[in-house]
Amino acid sequence: MIGNHPQARADGRVPTQLRPVRFELAVQKWAEGSCIVHFGDTRVLCAATIADRVPPHLRGKGTGWVTAEYSMLPRATAERTDRESVKGKLGGRTHEIQRLIGRSLRDAVDLTRLGERTITVDCDVLQADGGTRTASITGGWVAMAAAMATFGMERHLVAKVAAISVGLVDGEALLDLDYSEDSRADVDFNVVGTDAGTFVEVQGTAEGKAFDRAAMDGLMDLATSGLADLFAAQAEILATVRR
């Protein structure tokens, strides 16, 4: 903060500003619902598949399921990373993120009314510049909602779900961190919320020094404002889906 004016970030944003957020719908011919979500230079391909089956532990119970898979393409980052399929196993980070996406999206659907169906949302990172998990959740909801609207299941959606990062960088609270900010943040939060004002998950870590309650409350307020903008963007793009 310089005087009464917020200091601009490297990309020209003020601390309380999201990166440009954009959704491209129907990018895959065969998926029931798909989109590419842009959070600035982070881009994630999200595709939703609806199948008339459920995991074994849910068979015969008349309820549905929502799950997710996440991966990062080899050149999504500055240096090439090996595909995890070549390594023969998923890394801990991948497991953590795809479980987070699945938990988040399940909160948006009335599974008891879905019937014995599974919605699988695949999130593939095309380009990473920070916030791949938050973009995956936000775009994953759009792909899932588009699939459900297209197949007459929109009534089973009970909430919008989106996610955003916030953090303290050089003592300043910032919304929607890109990689250059995230990599040097003293405090880093990922916040998953619903349009009802509730939270699905909050991941908060002190990377540099511990934070106090006032700092945490300030970051949560900042995240809430960012989520409101994401919900508005989701509603706008979903309104274009053919029923």
ZAMARGU-4260 file (C-alpha; in steps of 0.2 Angstrom, whole numbers, plus 5000, padded with zeros to 4 digits):
<rodrens>
0) 5000/5000/5000 | 5007/5017/4995 | 4998/5031/5003 | 4979/5027/5001 | 4982/5018/4985
5) 4984/4999/4983 | 5001/4994/4976 | 4999/4986/4958 | 5006/4968/4956 | 5018/4962/4943
10) 5003/4959/4931 | 4995/4976/4935 | 4981/4970/4946 | 4977/4978/4963 | 4978/4966/4978
15) 4959/4963/4978 | 4958/4959/4960 | 4956/4942/4951 | 4965/4937/4936 | 4955/4937/4920
20) 4943/4922/4922 | 4935/4914/4906 | 4927/4898/4902 | 4926/4890/4884 | 4912/4878/4884
25) 4909/4862/4874 | 4928/4860/4869 | 4926/4841/4868 | 4914/4832/4856 | 4911/4817/4866
30) 4910/4823/4884 | 4893/4826/4891 | 4900/4843/4897 | 4917/4851/4895 | 4926/4867/4896
35) 4943/4875/4897 | 4944/4887/4912 | 4956/4901/4911 | 4963/4909/4928 | 4975/4921/4920
40) 4989/4911/4912 | 4983/4895/4921 | 4972/4884/4909 | 4963/4868/4914 | 4953/4857/4903
45) 4938/4850/4912 | 4927/4836/4906 | 4912/4828/4914 | 4906/4810/4911 | 4889/4804/4916
50) 4888/4785/4918 | 4874/4773/4924 | 4884/4765/4937 | 4890/4768/4954 | 4905/4761/4965
55) 4902/4744/4972 | 4898/4751/4990 | 4884/4761/4983 | 4875/4748/4972 | 4857/4745/4976
60) 4856/4760/4988 | 4848/4772/4975 | 4861/4785/4977 | 4873/4793/4965 | 4892/4798/4966
65) 4903/4812/4960 | 4922/4809/4958 | 4936/4817/4950 | 4953/4814/4942 | 4967/4827/4940
70) 4983/4827/4930 | 4996/4840/4924 | 5002/4838/4906 | 5021/4836/4904 | 5024/4854/4897
75) 5011/4863/4908 | 5026/4870/4918 | 5042/4878/4913 | 5051/4862/4913 | 5044/4845/4907
80) 5038/4834/4920 | 5035/4815/4917 | 5018/4808/4915 | 5013/4799/4931 | 5007/4785/4920
85) 5025/4782/4915 | 5030/4781/4933 | 5016/4768/4937 | 5008/4777/4951 | 5000/4794/4956
90) 5010/4806/4966 | 5004/4812/4983 | 5000/4829/4977 | 4989/4822/4963 | 4980/4811/4975
95) 4977/4826/4987 | 4971/4837/4973 | 4959/4825/4965 | 4951/4820/4981 | 4949/4839/4985
100) 4940/4841/4968 | 4929/4826/4971 | 4924/4832/4989 | 4921/4849/4983 | 4910/4844/4968
105) 4900/4832/4978 | 4894/4846/4989 | 4885/4854/4974 | 4874/4839/4970 | 4860/4830/4978
110) 4866/4813/4977 | 4850/4805/4984 | 4841/4812/4969 | 4854/4808/4956 | 4850/4790/4955
115) 4863/4776/4953 | 4874/4787/4942 | 4892/4792/4943 | 4898/4809/4937 | 4917/4809/4934
120) 4925/4825/4931 | 4942/4825/4923 | 4954/4840/4926 | 4969/4841/4915 | 4981/4856/4917
125) 4986/4863/4900 | 4996/4877/4907 | 5001/4880/4925 | 5004/4898/4933 | 4997/4895/4950
130) 4980/4890/4956 | 4978/4874/4946 | 4967/4866/4960 | 4956/4881/4962 | 4954/4883/4943
135) 4950/4864/4942 | 4936/4865/4955 | 4929/4881/4948 | 4930/4874/4930 | 4925/4857/4935
140) 4909/4863/4942 | 4905/4872/4925 | 4908/4856/4916 | 4898/4846/4928 | 4883/4858/4928
145) 4884/4859/4909 | 4882/4840/4908 | 4868/4840/4920 | 4859/4854/4912 | 4861/4846/4894
150) 4853/4829/4901 | 4839/4837/4911 | 4847/4834/4928 | 4850/4852/4932 | 4837/4851/4946
155) 4849/4840/4956 | 4862/4854/4957 | 4860/4861/4974 | 4874/4874/4974 | 4887/4883/4964
160) 4905/4878/4970 | 4921/4888/4966 | 4938/4890/4974 | 4951/4904/4975 | 4968/4906/4983
165) 4973/4920/4994 | 4989/4924/5003 | 5001/4936/5012 | 5015/4941/5001 | 5028/4954/5008
170) 5015/4957/5022 | 5001/4961/5010 | 4985/4951/5007 | 4983/4946/4989 | 4968/4938/4980
175) 4971/4924/4967 | 4990/4921/4967 | 4999/4917/4952 | 5015/4907/4953 | 5027/4921/4956
180) 5017/4926/4971 | 5012/4909/4977 | 5031/4903/4977 | 5036/4917/4989 | 5020/4919/5000
185) 5022/4919/5018 | 5004/4913/5020 | 4995/4903/5007 | 4976/4898/5008 | 4965/4889/4996
190) 4947/4892/5000 | 4932/4881/4992 | 4915/4889/4995 | 4897/4888/4989 | 4886/4902/4983
195) 4876/4899/5000 | 4890/4907/5009 | 4896/4891/5016 | 4914/4883/5015 | 4918/4866/5009
200) 4936/4866/5013 | 4949/4879/5019 | 4968/4874/5017 | 4979/4887/5025 | 4998/4886/5028
205) 5011/4897/5035 | 5025/4895/5023 | 5036/4909/5031 | 5030/4914/5048 | 5014/4910/5058
210) 4999/4921/5056 | 4986/4928/5068 | 4967/4927/5069 | 4966/4945/5062 | 4976/4940/5047
215) 4966/4924/5044 | 4949/4933/5045 | 4956/4946/5033 | 4961/4933/5020 | 4944/4924/5022
220) 4935/4940/5019 | 4946/4943/5003 | 4942/4925/4997 | 4924/4927/5000 | 4924/4943/4988
225) 4933/4933/4975 | 4921/4918/4976 | 4907/4930/4973 | 4914/4935/4957 | 4917/4917/4952
230) 4899/4912/4955 | 4894/4927/4944 | 4905/4921/4930 | 4899/4903/4932 | 4881/4908/4931
235) 4884/4919/4916 | 4892/4904/4906 | 4879/4891/4912 | 4865/4902/4905 | 4872/4899/4888
240) 4870/4880/4889 | 4857/4872/4878 | 4844/4863/4888
</rodrens>
